[in-house]
Amino acid sequence: MSPSIREPIVANAFYPGSPTALSTELSRLFAHPRIPEGRLPSPMGVVVPHAGYVYSGAVAAAAYSELAQSGRPDWAIVLGANHTGRGGTISLACKGAWRTPLGSAPIATEVAGKLIGAGVTVTDEAFQHEHSIEVQLPFLQFLFGEGIPFVPICVMLPPLSAVTALGEAIARAVDAEAGVVIASSDLTHYEPDDIARRTDRRSIDRILALDLKGFYQSLIKEQLSICGGGAIAVLIACARALGWRRTKLLSYATSGDMSGERSAVVGYAAISFNRREDG
């Protein structure tokens, strides 16, 4: 096996491990998937959860349905969390391919090359045991083909200046391109359902307002348990740089909605970012 091929680490855990079972599950989550007929007319962004599909899959499907209705992206930049602490505060992989039960998705080397130098450490170590990016790939492959190119980036909580620099670098890379920028993140972790919903509503309002400073300060000062908070902040910085002022909450749920257990839940949101329709 080529060392440049990353094998899936959470198949049969976060999502089904066989191609047939995974396709069946994705068909169920999308209900009536709309396969885009045309190319994405302009870049866009989405916040998507990354828990097991049984918990957050329906919310994730809402984000990808919105993307599919807009068009087919040429590639994706997937900003993930860093649950393991490996690699730098911002880590990027720039070559090879990632395998899922649906096939192999290559890393978009040209796009990745545009981002190197924007405070990004090129290291494969950050991705070896990190699930937040992997779980997004089957959604992309199901809708847009198994070989959709992508760039994986893990983000911890670097200084706000580094967050802004990466967001602006991504903006330069995607401007006038047909790409999508995905921030993979769950929201509040392991709080009672009512508290999680109130806490998440405050965070979602800051995200929808593109309040980068307010959102990032709240992550640190309030010690919010948003695992992909750095990834979301980078997407906000990118959206501000590109003028994506049209934001929309597409779906919100907690794990309690699926399990019935309300004493300690995880929150999930799907949010889209576009340019205003009136320009």
SERO-4910 file (N, C-alpha, C, O; in steps of 0.05 Angstrom, whole numbers):
BEGIN
 pado doro    nc1    nc2    nc3   cac1   cac2   cac3    cc1    cc2    cc3    oc1    oc2    oc3
  Met    A     17    -24      0      0      0      0     18     25      0     37     27     15
  Ser    A     11     44    -17     26     68    -18     23     84      8      1     87     18
  Pro    A     45     95     18     43    111     43     28    136     39     20    149     59
  Ser    A     23    144     14      8    169      9    -22    165      9    -37    184      6
  Ile    A    -31    140     13    -59    134     16    -67    133     45    -57    116     60
  Arg    A    -85    150     54    -95    149     81   -120    131     82   -139    137     68
  Glu    A   -119    110     97   -141     92    100   -161    103    120   -153    118    138
  Pro    A   -187     97    118   -206    107    137   -201     95    165   -193     72    168
  Ile    A   -206    111    185   -202    102    213   -228    100    229   -228     87    250
  Val    A   -250    111    219   -275    110    234   -297     97    218   -321     99    226
  Ala    A   -291     84    196   -311     68    182   -319     45    201   -302     34    216
  Asn    A   -344     38    200   -356     18    218   -359     28    247   -367     13    265
  Ala    A   -353     53    251   -357     66    277   -374     91    274   -397     91    284
  Phe    A   -364    111    260   -379    135    256   -399    133    232   -419    146    231
  Tyr    A   -392    115    214   -409    111    190   -405     82    181   -386     70    188
  Pro    A   -424     72    164   -421     44    155   -395     39    140   -386     57    126
  Gly    A   -385     15    142   -359      9    130   -359     -4    103   -339     -6     90
  Ser    A   -383    -12     94   -385    -24     67   -396     -4     47   -413     13     55
  Pro    A   -388     -5     22   -399     14      2   -429     14      1   -442     35     -1
  Thr    A   -441    -10      1   -470    -13     -1   -484     -1     23   -503     15     20
  Ala    A   -475     -8     47   -488      2     71   -485     32     74   -503     46     83
  Leu    A   -461     42     66   -456     71     68   -474     86     48   -485    107     55
  Ser    A   -476     77     24   -493     90      4   -522     89     13   -537    109      9
  Thr    A   -530     67     24   -558     65     34   -563     85     56   -584     98     57
  Glu    A   -544     87     75   -547    107     97   -548    135     87   -564    151     96
  Leu    A   -530    142     68   -530    169     56   -556    175     41   -567    197     43
  Ser    A   -566    155     27   -592    158     13   -614    164     33   -632    180     28
  Arg    A   -613    150     56   -633    155     76   -631    183     88   -651    196     92
  Leu    A   -606    192     93   -603    218    105   -611    241     86   -623    261     95
  Phe    A   -606    237     60   -614    258     41   -643    255     32   -654    275     22
  Ala    A   -655    232     37   -683    227     29   -686    228     -1   -690    207    -14
  His    A   -684    252    -13   -686    254    -42   -662    271    -51   -665    295    -55
  Pro    A   -638    259    -53   -614    275    -59   -616    289    -86   -624    276   -106
  Arg    A   -609    314    -87   -609    329   -112   -580    329   -122   -563    343   -111
  Ile    A   -576    315   -144   -550    315   -156   -547    340   -174   -563    343   -192
  Pro    A   -528    357   -168   -525    382   -183   -520    377   -212   -505    360   -220
  Glu    A   -534    394   -229   -530    392   -258   -508    410   -268   -496    403   -288
  Gly    A   -504    432   -255   -484    451   -264   -462    456   -244   -463    446   -221
  Arg    A   -442    470   -252   -419    477   -235   -427    499   -216   -443    516   -222
  Leu    A   -415    497   -192   -420    518   -172   -413    545   -184   -390    549   -192
  Pro    A   -431    564   -185   -426    590   -199   -405    607   -184   -392    623   -197
  Ser    A   -404    605   -158   -384    621   -142   -379    605   -117   -395    589   -109
  Pro    A   -356    610   -104   -350    595    -80   -369    600    -58   -382    621    -57
  Met    A   -371    581    -40   -388    583    -16   -376    568      7   -357    553      4
  Gly    A   -388    571     30   -378    558     54   -401    545     70   -424    554     68
  Val    A   -394    525     86   -414    512    103   -401    503    129   -378    495    129
  Val    A   -416    505    151   -409    493    176   -424    467    177   -448    466    172
  Val    A   -410    444    184   -422    418    183   -413    403    208   -389    404    215
  Pro    A   -431    388    221   -422    372    244   -407    347    236   -407    339    212
  His    A   -393    334    255   -377    311    248   -380    288    267   -361    272    270
  Ala    A   -403    285    280   -407    262    298   -415    238    281   -416    239    257
  Gly    A   -420    216    295   -431    192    281   -456    199    265   -472    215    274
  Tyr    A   -459    187    242   -481    194    225   -508    190    238   -527    204    232
  Val    A   -510    170    256   -536    165    270   -544    189    287   -567    193    292
  Tyr    A   -524    205    296   -530    229    313   -532    254    296   -551    269    299
  Ser    A   -511    260    280   -510    286    266   -514    284    236   -512    305    223
  Gly    A   -518    261    226   -519    257    197   -541    274    183   -537    284    161
  Ala    A   -564    276    196   -586    291    183   -580    320    182   -587    334    163
  Val    A   -567    331    203   -558    359    202   -537    364    181   -538    383    167
  Ala    A   -518    346    180   -497    348    159   -509    347    131   -501    362    114
  Ala    A   -529    329    127   -542    327    101   -556    353     93   -557    359     69
  Ala    A   -566    368    113   -578    394    106   -558    413     94   -564    428     76
  Ala    A   -533    413    105   -513    431     94   -505    422     66   -502    439     48
  Tyr    A   -502    396     62   -493    386     35   -516    388     15   -511    392     -9
  Ser    A   -540    387     24   -563    391      5   -563    420     -5   -568    425    -28
  Glu    A   -557    439     13   -556    467      5   -533    471    -15   -537    486    -35
  Leu    A   -511    458    -11   -489    460    -30   -497    448    -57   -491    460    -77
  Ala    A   -509    424    -56   -517    411    -81   -537    428    -97   -536    428   -122
  Gln    A   -555    441    -83   -574    458    -97   -561    482   -111   -571    492   -131
  Ser    A   -537    490   -101   -523    512   -113   -506    504   -137   -502    519   -155
  Gly    A   -496    479   -137   -480    469   -159   -458    451   -150   -455    445   -126
  Arg    A   -443    441   -169   -422    421   -164   -395    436   -160   -386    449   -178
  Pro    A   -383    433   -136   -357    445   -132   -335    430   -146   -336    406   -150
  Asp    A   -314    445   -155   -291    432   -167   -274    418   -146   -261    398   -152
  Trp    A   -274    429   -122   -258    418   -100   -269    429    -74   -285    447    -74
  Ala    A   -259    418    -52   -267    427    -25   -243    431     -8   -223    416    -10
  Ile    A   -244    452      8   -225    455     30   -240    447     55   -260    459     62
  Val    A   -230    427     70   -244    418     94   -227    425    118   -205    414    123
  Leu    A   -237    444    134   -224    453    158   -235    437    181   -259    438    188
  Gly    A   -218    420    193   -227    403    214   -217    411    241   -201    430    244
  Ala    A   -227    398    261   -218    401    288   -191    386    291   -182    372    273
  Asn    A   -179    389    315   -155    373    321   -160    361    349   -153    374    369
  His    A   -171    337    350   -178    325    375   -153    312    389   -154    305    412
  Thr    A   -132    307    373   -109    292    383    -86    309    394    -70    299    409
  Gly    A    -85    334    385    -63    351    393    -38    347    377    -17    358    383
  Arg    A    -39    330    357    -15    325    340    -12    346    319    -32    358    310
  Gly    A     13    351    310     18    371    290     19    399    301     20    403    325
  Gly    A     17    418    283     18    446    291    -10    456    298    -30    442    296
  Thr    A    -11    482    306    -38    493    312    -55    495    286    -79    494    288
  Ile    A    -41    497    263    -54    495    237    -38    475    221    -14    480    216
  Ser    A    -50    453    213    -36    432    198    -50    426    172    -74    425    171
  Leu    A    -34    421    151    -44    416    124    -30    392    113     -6    388    117
  Ala    A    -45    376     98    -33    354     82    -35    363     52    -55    372     43
  Cys    A    -13    359     38    -12    371     11     -9    351    -12     -6    358    -35
  Lys    A     -8    325     -6     -6    305    -27    -19    279    -18    -24    274      5
  Gly    A    -24    262    -38    -35    236    -33    -65    235    -37    -76    252    -51
  Ala    A    -78    216    -25   -107    212    -27   -118    199     -2   -103    186     13
  Trp    A   -143    204      3   -156    192     27   -177    172     16   -193    178     -2
  Arg    A   -177    148     28   -196    128     19   -219    126     39   -216    128     63
  Thr    A   -243    122     28   -267    116     43   -280     91     30   -270     83      9
  Pro    A   -301     80     42   -314     57     28   -325     65      0   -330     47    -16
  Leu    A   -328     90     -6   -338     98    -32   -316    103    -52   -323    109    -76
  Gly    A   -291    102    -44   -269    106    -64   -248    124    -52   -247    130    -28
  Ser    A   -230    133    -70   -207    150    -61   -211    179    -71   -216    183    -95
  Ala    A   -208    197    -52   -210    226    -59   -182    238    -58   -169    236    -37
  Pro    A   -172    249    -80   -144    260    -80   -143    287    -67   -162    303    -67
  Ile    A   -120    293    -55   -115    320    -45   -110    338    -68    -95    332    -87
  Ala    A   -123    362    -68   -120    382    -89    -94    396    -85    -92    417    -71
  Thr    A    -73    386    -97    -46    395    -91    -42    424    -99    -27    439    -85
  Glu    A    -54    433   -121    -50    461   -130    -63    480   -110    -51    501   -104
  Val    A    -86    474   -101   -100    491    -81    -84    490    -55    -80    511    -42
  Ala    A    -75    467    -46    -59    465    -22    -34    482    -24    -26    495     -4
  Gly    A    -21    482    -47      3    497    -51     -1    527    -47     18    541    -38
  Lys    A    -25    536    -53    -30    565    -50    -32    573    -20    -30    596    -14
  Leu    A    -37    553     -3    -41    559     25    -16    555     42    -14    566     64
  Ile    A      3    541     31     28    537     46     42    564     49     46    579     30
  Gly    A     50    569     73     63    595     79     45    614     93     54    635    103
  Ala    A     19    607     95      0    625    110     -3    615    138    -25    612    148
  Gly    A     20    610    152     19    600    179     11    571    181      3    562    203
  Val    A     14    556    159      6    528    159     30    510    160     50    514    147
  Thr    A     29    490    177     49    469    179     41    446    162     19    435    165
  Val    A     58    437    144     52    414    128     60    389    143     84    384    147
  Thr    A     41    374    152     47    350    168     24    330    165      1    337    168
  Asp    A     30    305    160     10    284    159      2    274    187    -19    262    190
  Glu    A     19    279    207     15    269    233    -12    278    245    -25    263    260
  Ala    A    -20    302    239    -44    313    251    -69    298    242    -90    299    255
  Phe    A    -67    283    219    -91    271    208    -93    241    212   -113    229    206
  Gln    A    -72    229    224    -71    200    226    -94    189    243   -104    168    236
  His    A   -101    202    264   -122    192    282   -145    213    286   -159    212    306
  Glu    A   -148    231    266   -168    252    268   -191    245    250   -188    240    226
  His    A   -216    245    262   -239    237    247   -255    259    234   -271    254    216
  Ser    A   -251    284    242   -269    306    235   -269    312    205   -289    322    195
  Ile    A   -248    307    192   -247    311    163   -256    287    148   -271    289    129
  Glu    A   -248    264    157   -255    239    144   -285    235    141   -295    227    120
  Val    A   -301    242    162   -329    237    161   -344    254    141   -366    248    133
  Gln    A   -331    276    131   -343    293    111   -341    281     83   -357    287     66
  Leu    A   -320    265     78   -315    256     51   -337    239     39   -343    244     16
  Pro    A   -349    220     53   -371    205     41   -394    223     31   -406    217     10
  Phe    A   -400    244     46   -421    262     36   -414    275     10   -430    275     -9
  Leu    A   -389    285      8   -379    297    -17   -378    276    -39   -387    282    -62
  Gln    A   -369    253    -34   -366    232    -54   -394    223    -64   -397    218    -88
  Phe    A   -412    220    -46   -439    211    -53   -452    230    -73   -466    221    -91
  Leu    A   -449    256    -68   -462    276    -85   -446    283   -110   -458    288   -131
  Phe    A   -420    284   -107   -403    296   -128   -383    277   -141   -367    285   -157
  Gly    A   -383    252   -133   -365    232   -145   -342    225   -126   -333    242   -110
  Glu    A   -333    200   -127   -314    191   -107   -287    205   -109   -273    206    -89
  Gly    A   -280    216   -132   -254    228   -136   -253    258   -132   -235    271   -142
  Ile    A   -272    269   -117   -272    298   -114   -247    307    -99   -241    296    -78
  Pro    A   -231    326   -110   -207    335    -97   -213    352    -72   -233    366    -72
  Phe    A   -196    350    -52   -201    366    -28   -174    372    -15   -153    360    -21
  Val    A   -175    391      3   -151    398     19   -159    395     49   -176    409     58
  Pro    A   -145    377     63   -151    375     92   -133    393    109   -109    395    105
  Ile    A   -146    408    127   -132    426    145   -143    422    173   -167    425    178
  Cys    A   -126    415    192   -133    414    221   -127    440    234   -106    452    230
  Val    A   -146    450    250   -142    476    263   -147    473    293   -168    463    301
  Met    A   -128    481    310   -132    482    339   -142    509    346   -162    518    334
  Leu    A   -130    523    365   -138    550    372   -113    568    371   -102    576    391
  Pro    A   -104    574    347    -81    592    344    -88    620    350   -112    626    355
  Pro    A    -69    639    352    -76    667    356    -95    677    334    -95    667    312
  Leu    A   -111    696    342   -131    706    323   -118    717    298   -130    715    276
  Ser    A    -94    728    300    -80    737    276    -74    715    257    -76    719    232
  Ala    A    -68    691    267    -63    668    249    -89    658    237    -89    650    214
  Val    A   -111    659    252   -137    651    242   -144    669    218   -153    660    197
  Thr    A   -141    696    222   -147    715    202   -130    711    177   -139    713    154
  Ala    A   -104    707    182    -85    703    159    -93    679    143    -92    680    118
  Leu    A   -100    656    156   -108    633    140   -134    637    126   -137    630    103
  Gly    A   -154    650    139   -179    656    126   -175    673    101   -188    668     81
  Glu    A   -158    693    103   -153    710     80   -137    696     58   -141    701     35
  Ala    A   -119    677     66   -105    661     46   -124    643     31   -122    639      7
  Ile    A   -143    631     46   -163    614     33   -180    631     14   -187    622     -8
  Ala    A   -187    655     23   -203    673      6   -189    679    -20   -201    679    -42
  Arg    A   -163    684    -19   -148    688    -44   -147    664    -61   -148    666    -86
  Ala    A   -146    640    -49   -144    615    -64   -171    608    -78   -171    597   -100
  Val    A   -193    615    -65   -219    606    -75   -233    628    -91   -253    622   -105
  Asp    A   -225    653    -89   -239    674   -103   -240    669   -133   -220    662   -146
  Ala    A   -264    671   -144   -270    666   -172   -267    637   -180   -266    630   -203
  Glu    A   -265    619   -160   -263    590   -165   -290    578   -157   -306    590   -143
  Ala    A   -294    553   -166   -319    538   -159   -313    519   -137   -316    494   -140
  Gly    A   -304    529   -114   -297    512    -92   -315    517    -68   -329    537    -66
  Val    A   -314    498    -49   -329    501    -24   -310    499     -1   -292    482     -1
  Val    A   -314    515     20   -299    515     44   -316    504     66   -337    515     72
  Ile    A   -308    482     78   -324    468     98   -310    470    125   -287    463    128
  Ala    A   -325    479    145   -315    478    173   -329    456    187   -354    456    191
  Ser    A   -314    436    195   -325    412    208   -324    415    238   -302    415    250
  Ser    A   -347    417    250   -347    422    279   -374    414    292   -395    419    280
  Asp    A   -372    402    315   -396    400    332   -396    424    351   -376    439    353
  Leu    A   -418    428    365   -421    452    382   -418    443    411   -399    428    418
  Thr    A   -435    452    429   -432    446    457   -431    416    463   -447    401    451
  His    A   -413    408    481   -410    380    488   -419    375    517   -410    388    535
  Tyr    A   -436    355    520   -441    342    546   -453    361    567   -445    360    591
  Glu    A   -471    378    558   -486    395    576   -516    386    575   -523    373    555
  Pro    A   -532    392    595   -561    387    592   -572    400    567   -562    421    559
  Asp    A   -592    388    556   -602    397    530   -610    426    530   -603    441    511
  Asp    A   -624    436    550   -633    464    550   -609    483    552   -609    504    539
  Ile    A   -589    476    567   -565    493    569   -550    493    543   -541    514    534
  Ala    A   -547    470    531   -533    468    506   -546    485    484   -533    498    469
  Arg    A   -572    484    483   -587    499    463   -583    530    467   -579    544    448
  Arg    A   -584    539    492   -580    567    497   -551    576    490   -547    597    478
  Thr    A   -532    560    499   -504    566    493   -499    566    463   -486    584    452
  Asp    A   -510    546    449   -505    544    420   -519    567    405   -509    577    385
  Arg    A   -542    576    415   -556    598    402   -539    623    402   -538    638    382
  Arg    A   -525    628    424   -507    652    425   -484    649    405   -477    668    391
  Ser    A   -473    625    404   -451    621    385   -460    623    356   -447    635    340
  Ile    A   -483    611    351   -494    612    323   -500    640    315   -495    648    292
  Asp    A   -511    656    333   -516    684    327   -490    699    319   -490    715    301
  Arg    A   -469    694    333   -443    706    327   -433    697    300   -422    712    284
  Ile    A   -436    671    294   -428    660    268   -444    673    246   -433    682    225
  Leu    A   -470    674    249   -487    686    228   -481    715    223   -484    725    201
  Ala    A   -473    729    244   -466    758    242   -437    762    232   -428    784    228
  Leu    A   -422    740    227   -394    741    219   -378    757    239   -359    771    232
  Asp    A   -385    753    265   -371    767    287   -347    751    294   -347    736    314
  Leu    A   -325    753    279   -302    737    283   -290    741    311   -285    722    325
  Lys    A   -285    766    318   -273    772    344   -290    763    367   -280    751    386
  Gly    A   -316    769    365   -334    761    387   -336    730    390   -336    720    412
  Phe    A   -337    717    367   -339    687    368   -313    676    380   -314    658    397
  Tyr    A   -290    686    370   -265    674    379   -259    680    408   -249    663    423
  Gln    A   -266    704    416   -262    711    445   -280    694    463   -271    686    484
  Ser    A   -304    688    453   -322    672    469   -311    643    472   -315    631    493
  Leu    A   -299    633    451   -287    606    453   -267    604    476   -267    585    491
  Ile    A   -251    625    479   -229    625    498   -239    633    526   -234    620    546
  Lys    A   -253    656    527   -261    667    553   -282    650    567   -282    646    591
  Glu    A   -301    639    551   -322    623    562   -315    593    562   -331    577    571
  Gln    A   -292    587    552   -282    559    550   -304    541    538   -311    520    549
  Leu    A   -314    551    515   -335    535    501   -324    509    492   -301    507    484
  Ser    A   -341    489    492   -332    462    484   -337    456    454   -341    433    447
  Ile    A   -337    477    438   -340    473    409   -313    462    398   -293    476    398
  Cys    A   -313    437    390   -288    424    383   -275    434    358   -250    433    356
  Gly    A   -290    445    339   -279    456    315   -282    486    314   -285    498    293
  Gly    A   -279    499    338   -282    528    339   -262    543    322   -269    563    309
  Gly    A   -237    533    322   -217    546    305   -224    544    276   -219    563    261
  Ala    A   -234    521    267   -242    517    239   -265    536    232   -264    548    210
  Ile    A   -285    539    249   -307    557    244   -296    586    242   -305    601    224
  Ala    A   -278    593    260   -267    620    259   -252    626    233   -254    648    222
  Val    A   -237    606    223   -223    610    198   -244    614    175   -240    631    158
  Leu    A   -265    599    176   -286    602    155   -299    630    157   -304    642    137
  Ile    A   -304    640    182   -315    667    185   -295    687    173   -304    705    159
  Ala    A   -269    684    178   -250    703    167   -249    702    137   -247    723    124
  Cys    A   -252    678    126   -253    675     97   -278    688     86   -277    702     65
  Ala    A   -301    684     99   -326    695     90   -325    726     90   -335    739     72
  Arg    A   -314    737    111   -311    766    112   -294    777     90   -300    797     78
  Ala    A   -272    763     84   -254    772     63   -267    770     35   -261    786     18
  Leu    A   -284    751     31   -297    747      5   -324    761      3   -336    760    -19
  Gly    A   -334    773     24   -360    786     23   -383    767     23   -404    773     11
  Trp    A   -380    744     36   -402    725     39   -420    735     61   -419    724     84
  Arg    A   -436    754     56   -453    766     77   -480    752     80   -495    758     99
  Arg    A   -486    734     62   -512    719     64   -507    693     79   -497    674     68
  Thr    A   -515    694    105   -511    670    122   -538    659    129   -558    674    131
  Lys    A   -539    633    134   -565    620    139   -561    596    157   -545    579    151
  Leu    A   -577    594    178   -578    570    194   -597    551    181   -621    556    178
  Leu    A   -586    528    172   -601    509    156   -615    488    174   -636    478    168
  Ser    A   -601    480    195   -611    459    213   -597    461    240   -573    468    241
  Tyr    A   -611    453    261   -598    451    287   -611    428    302   -636    424    301
  Ala    A   -596    412    316   -606    391    332   -586    384    354   -563    394    353
  Thr    A   -594    369    374   -575    358    393   -577    328    392   -595    316    380
  Ser    A   -557    315    403   -557    286    404   -581    275    418   -590    252    413
  Gly    A   -592    291    436   -616    282    450   -640    279    432   -658    263    439
  Asp    A   -641    293    410   -663    290    391   -663    262    379   -684    252    371
  Met    A   -640    250    377   -638    223    366   -639    201    387   -651    180    384
  Ser    A   -625    206    410   -623    185    430   -645    187    451   -651    166    464
  Gly    A   -657    210    455   -677    214    476   -664    220    503   -678    226    522
  Glu    A   -638    219    505   -623    225    529   -617    255    530   -602    265    513
  Arg    A   -629    269    549   -626    299    549   -608    309    571   -603    333    573
  Ser    A   -596    292    587   -581    302    610   -553    311    602   -541    328    615
  Ala    A   -542    300    580   -515    308    571   -515    304    541   -513    281    531
  Val    A   -517    326    526   -520    324    497   -497    338    483   -480    352    495
  Val    A   -495    334    456   -477    349    439   -494    363    418   -514    352    408
  Gly    A   -487    388    412   -502    404    394   -491    403    366   -466    401    362
  Tyr    A   -508    405    346   -500    404    317   -514    425    301   -538    429    305
  Ala    A   -500    439    285   -512    460    268   -501    458    239   -478    450    235
  Ala    A   -518    464    220   -511    467    192   -516    496    184   -538    506    187
  Ile    A   -495    509    175   -497    538    168   -484    542    141   -463    530    135
  Ser    A   -496    559    124   -485    565     98   -476    594     96   -487    611    110
  Phe    A   -456    598     79   -445    625     74   -444    629     44   -432    613     29
  Asn    A   -457    651     34   -456    658      6   -453    688      3   -457    703     22
  Arg    A   -447    696    -22   -450    724    -28   -479    731    -29   -496    714    -34
  Arg    A   -485    756    -24   -513    765    -27   -522    761    -56   -507    765    -75
  Glu    A   -547    753    -59   -558    748    -86   -559    773   -102   -557    772   -127
  Asp    A   -561    796    -89   -562    821   -104   -535    833   -109   -532    855   -120
  Gly    A   -513    817   -101   -486    826   -106   -475    845    -86   -453    854    -88
***
